[in-house]
Amino acid sequence: MSRWAIGMDLGGTAIKAAVVSEERGILTDRTILTDTASGPAGIVGQLAALVADLYRLACESLDPADFAGAGVGAPGAVDALKGVLSYPPNLPGWGVVPLRDELQKCLTETEGLSIPVFLDNDANVAAFGEAVYGAGREFRDFLMVTLGTGVGGGIILNRKLYRGPYGTAGEIGFMIIDFEASTLHAGIRGTLESFIGKKGIVEIAHRMIAANPSGWVVGKLCNNDYTKLSPIHLERAALDGDELSLAVWQRVGSILGVGLANVTALMDIRKFVIGGGIAAAGNLIFHPALDQIRRSTLPSMHEGLELVPALLGNKAGVYGAAALCFGEP
């Protein structure tokens, strides 16, 4: 018997979904645009239609008796036990929504399907996906960090998700790096995300360019229009040896390393899986981050320190959401 499930990653721009075999991984997948203007009811309808479509397609070749359910990773604070999503930051107009129950109800009433639904935070789900199918398979305890527009995180302890009593554990993007900084994230001063989210990385580059404005390779990549500068430009320029771009990534990696050092000091976690679009910069970030962790922790905390790239890319969420249906090991 090989169980299978449907995993979904709910984002502010797109909803990714896949039929996932417990043994063979993704069998088929779909992506649709998120209809944010339709509010919670409209998006629940989108999710239900996507589940129903994939379920019926999968049942043509898979045994319905082996179906384990539909899992959803969603942005924002999630009470996984109650199935409630609260104030997702990139879904405008949402407050506190009993998403799990609403989706089950919609599946029953609209699609005629009685399907168990599981819900968790998207960063937690991505971490769980990496734990079960990806770079975290060999680690008993680790923190996954997603570097992209924002900075997210999920904690795996003893091969299980650690959510915290209120469901907000792992939010490393809200860790304070400098409480007197000018940078803000969700009204909080000096957070990790405010420094090395996508916007923060570009701001680091802008400050360096303002101090020495000419002669940089990265300028050519954005036609010297620095309002269009992106981390992709900085990555490409750094790989070409551009000193300014290399300095930006050195700074970004060092800031990340400070945050991870705090995690090591607090929780004795020494394994870190780094994913998200920004993590494509690879060792441009990883090397300075690991160096900074060592500088910012006691020598007794250095044994076993390891930073590894995530393996599942933008599929981590659907893998993890499906894995929720199979249960934690």
N, C-alpha and C positions, 0 to 999 in steps of 0.2 A: 504494500500500500504506500502510495506517495501522496501525501496531503497537498492541497493547493489552496491558494487564497488570492484575493484581489487587494493590492496595495495602492493607496492614493496619496499624493502629495499636493495639498491645497496651498496655492500661492496667490499673491495678489495679481499676478499677471496670467498665470496658467495653472491648470490642474493636470498633473501627470498621473497616469494610472497604468497598472500592469497586472496581468495574470502571472502569479509566481508559484512555481513548484518548489516544495520544501527541499527537494533533492536536486532539481535541475536548474533552478533559478528562473529568470524571466522567460516566459513562453511567448507572450505578445504584449504590446503596450500601445497606449494612446496618449495624446496630449491635446487638450482643448483650451481655448482662452477663457479666463475667469470673467464671468459677467458681473463685475463688482457693482454695477449700477442697479442690479436686480435685488440687492440686499440678501439677508440670510435665507429667506424663503426661495429666492431664485437660484442661489448657489446650491442649496440643499437639493433642489430639483435637478441641477446639473450633475451633482454627485450621484444621485439615484439613477439617472438615465445612463450614466457612464458605467456604473456597477452592473446594471441590468444588461446592458449591451455586451460587456465583457463576460459576464456570467453565462449568458445564453450561447455566446460564441464558444466559450471554453467547454461547455457541457457537450458539445458535438464530439469532442475527443477525450474528455476527462470524465471520471466517474463523479457524479454529483454527491455521492456518499462520502467522498474524500474531501469535500469542500469545507474549509475551516472558518470562512467568514471574510468580511471586508474590513481593512484597517485604514485609518486616515491619520496622516500627520498634518497638523494645522499650526499656523503661526499664533503666538500669544500664549497666555497662561492657560493651562489645561488641567482640569481635575480629571485624571484618567479614570478614577473609580466611579465618579458620578457621570462622566461623559460630557462635561461642560467646558466650553471654550469661552474665555473672557477677554474682551477688548483686543482682538487681533489688530496689530498696528497697521497692516497694509490691506485691511478690508474695511473701507469706510462705512460708517453707520452701524457697525456691529457693537453690541454691548456684551451682555452675558447671555450666551446661547447654549441651550442643551442640545448640542449638535448631534451627538450619538443617537439620542432618542428621536430627534426630528428626522434624521436620515432613515432610521429603522421604520418610522411611521410612514415616510414618503415611499419607501420601497414596498411596503405592504399595500398602501392605498393606491399608489399610482402604477406600480409595476407588478403587483400581485406576487411579490417575493418575500418570504420570511427568512431574513439573513442576519446573522449576528454581526454587530458592528463594534469595532474597537477604535478608540481615539486617544491620541497623545500629541504632545508638542512636537513640532517638526524637527527641531534640533535633537530632541531625545530619540525620535524615530530614526533620524540619520545615523546617530551614534549606534543605535541597536542594529541597524542594517550593517554597519561596518563590523560590529561585534560578531554577527552571525555569518555574514557572507564576505566580508572584506578585510581590511588591514588590521582590524582588532581581533581576528580569530585566535591569535596566539597569546593575547593578553588577558589576564584575569581581571585587572583593574586598569582603566584608562579614561582620559578625558578626550572627547572629540571636540575640536574647534572648527567652526566653519567661518571662513574669511570671504566676504563678498561685499554687497552693499552695506551690510551690517556685520556684526561679529556674534555668532551664536555658539552654544556649547551643549554637550550632553555627557553625563557621567555614567560610566559602567563600573560597578563595584561587585566583585565576586560573580562576574558574568551576568549580572542583572542590572536593569536600569535603576539609578537612584534619582528619584523625582523630588524628594523632600516632602515634608508633611503638607505643604500647600501647593506642591506641583511646580515650583519655580527654581528648583536646584539646577545648577549648570549654566546659569545665565552669566557667563564670563564677560560678555560685552558690557555689562553694567558694573564690572569691577572698577574701582576708583584707582587710577594711576597717579593723578595729581589733583587733589581737591581744590587747589587754587588756580587751576588752568583756565584758560579762556574758552576752551572747547566745551561744547554742550552736546548731550545725547539725551533726548526725552526729558529735557529740563534739568538733568543732573550734570554737574561740572566734573570734567576730567576723567570720563570713563574710557575704558579700553576701546570701545567702539568709536567714540568721538575722535580718537587719535588714529586708529588704523582701519576703520571702515573705509569704503571706497572714497568717500568725500574727504576723509581725514588724510588719506595717502596723497591725494592730489593737492591738498592744502600744504602738506609738508614740502612737496615739490615746488609749489608756487613760492613759498618763503625762500627756498634755496635759490630759485631762479631770480627772485627780486634782489637778492644779495649779490648775485653775479650773473647778469642777464644774457650773456652772449656766448656763442661757441659750443653749444651743447647738441649732441646728436639727436636727442629727444625732440628738440625744436623742429628739426627737419621732418620728423615723423608726423607731427601735427601741423605742418605748414607754418610753423612759428606763431600759430594762434593758440596760445596757452589756455584760452577758455575751453578748448576742445581736448585738452590733455586728459588722458585716462591711464589707469594702471597698466593697460596693455601696451601703450606707448613706452611707459617706463620700463616694462619688462623687456621689450624688444631692444630698446636702447642700451639697457644694462648688459644684455647678452652680446652687444656689439662693443662693449667696453666703455660706454659713456660714463664719465666719472660722476656726474651729477646724479644720474639714475642709480648707479651703484650705491651712492651715498644715501639716496632715499630709501632703498631697500635695506641697507644696513640699519637705518633708523627704525624702519618698520619692524624688522626682525628683533631689534633690541627691545622695543616697546612690548612686542608680543612676549619676548622672553621674560620681562618683568612680571607680566600677568601670570605666566606659567610657573614662574618661581614662587609666586604667592600660593598657587594651588599646591605645589610640592610641599611648601612649608606647612600649609594648613592641613592637607589631607594625605600626605605621603604618597601621592600619585606621581609616578615617574615615567609613565608611558603616555604619549600624546599623539593622536591621529589628527592630522591637519587636512581639511578639505575646503571646498568652496572655490569659486572662480579665481580669487586672488591667490590662492595657494598654488596656482599654475606656475607662479614665479619660482617655486621649488627651493633649491638651495640658496637662492638669493635671499630668502627669508629664513630658511631652516638653520643655516650655519650661524648667522648672528643670533638667532633666537636661542639655540642651544648654548652658545658661548655666554649669553647673558644669563640664562638660568644658572649656569655654574658660578658666574660672578655674584649672583644675587642669592645664593643658598650656601649653607654650611657644607664643608667637605663631606660630612657624614651623610648628606642627602644626595650625593652625586652618583652613587652606584645604581646602575640600571636605568639612568636617564636615557630616553630615546624619543625622538620625533620622527614620525613616518608619514608619508603622504597617504591620504585616503585612496582607496582603490575603486570605489563604485561611482565616483563622479556625481552627476545629477540624478543617478538612479538610486542613490543611497536611501532617499526618502521612501520610494515605493517598495524597495526591498525591506526596509525596517517596518513599514506599515503592515506589509504582509506577514512579517515575522511575528508581529504582535498577535496575530490570529493563531499562530502555532504554539504560542506560550513561551515564557522565558525558560532557558535551560536550568 
